[in-house]
């Protein structure tokens, strides 16, 4: 009798295991098939450095501040080309102000001698394609390729405006894990390179020039929870970092110095799963 019960229990365990695997994969697929809206807060940390064209080495000026915004995204994971094909389009907009700290060029005053407030408008676009691979019954890794565009409109206190922009491309991977039903945890890493970097201004003495390109990296974490079959709540964090190389000299010696940009973004929002 005990042997018969054991034999009968084996198929039931197999069915139970298969159901658990299917449920986990279904949760990850649901997280990857969404139209989302997130409210964001981006901590901007921009720094310019001397050392080019005879300028003194060291920090020249910074723009730092927390800029609010939002992100719109649409992602799809379906068997289209290679199986578990992943497509994503995303747009984000942040608008607010940052704090400028700098110095007078050639005035003999150190960094920190000048402070002001600047307006900031930041727009980012990206397109992503990848393929998902199941890792057991509750996890998936998705290597991907990404192409994007970044623009920052910096409104200075004196009324002048500078617009920094660049395209970028690269590859990355995201790992997703469904520890329990309806909950999906994610981690992401991207490595790429900027291109067509440039600055444009509304100033006749320096209307703009091309900027040096650099490596661009980002990493982040996400949480997605299915409130219902159709509606999801999600939380995320992302860190992005890249550089702009100094521009060529323009006219009587105006130029844009070397700089680094670091952005930390926290997001909270909802998604409609389809």
C-alpha positions, 0 to 999 in steps of 0.5 A: 500500500505504501509503495502504491502511494509512493508511485501515485505521488511521483506524477503529482510531484512532477505536475506540481514542479512543472506548474511552479516552473510555468508560474515563475516563467509566466511572472517573468514574461508578464513583467517583460510585456508591459506599458509603463509609467514611472515617476522619477527623481534623478540626482545629477552630478556633473563636473568640469576639469582643467588641464587642457590648452594650458588651463590649471589642473583640477576641478573647475566647476560642478552642477549638482542637484535632484531633478524630478521627472517621468519615464514612459516605456513599452516592452515586449517578449515574444517568439519573433526571431530567435525565441523569447525575443525582447524589445523595449522602447523608453523615453524619460524627461526630467526638469528642474534645477541644479546648483552651480559651483565654480570659479572665475576663469583667469581671476585667480579665485579658487573653485567655490568662489562662484555659486548660482542656480541653473535650470535643467531639462534632461531627455533620454531615448533608448531602443533595446533588443535582446533574447531571454534564456531560462535559468532553471524554473525561476530565473531568466537572463536576457543579453541585449543590444541598446541604442540611445540618445541623451540631451541636457539643456543647462540654463545658466544664471546669466541667461545663457543656455548650453545644450549637451547631447550625444548618441550611444550604443552598447550591450548589456544583460539583465537577470530576473528572478521570481522568488514567489508568485507575482514578484520579479526581482531584476538586476541590469548592467550595460556597457557602451560608448558615446558618439556624436557628442557635442555642445551648442549654446546661444552665445556668439563667442562660442556657439558650440563644438564637438566633444570627445566621446567616451565609455558609458556604463550603467547598472540598476535594480528593479522590483515588479509586483503583479497587483492583478493580472493586468496591473503591476507596481514597480520600483527601480534604481539606475546609475549611469556614468560617462564623460565628455572630452574637451572641445576644439578651441573656437575663435579667440580661445573659447572651448568646453573643458573635459567633464564627467557626468554621473546620474542616479535615478530612482523610479516608482510607477505602474505598468499595464501587462498584456 
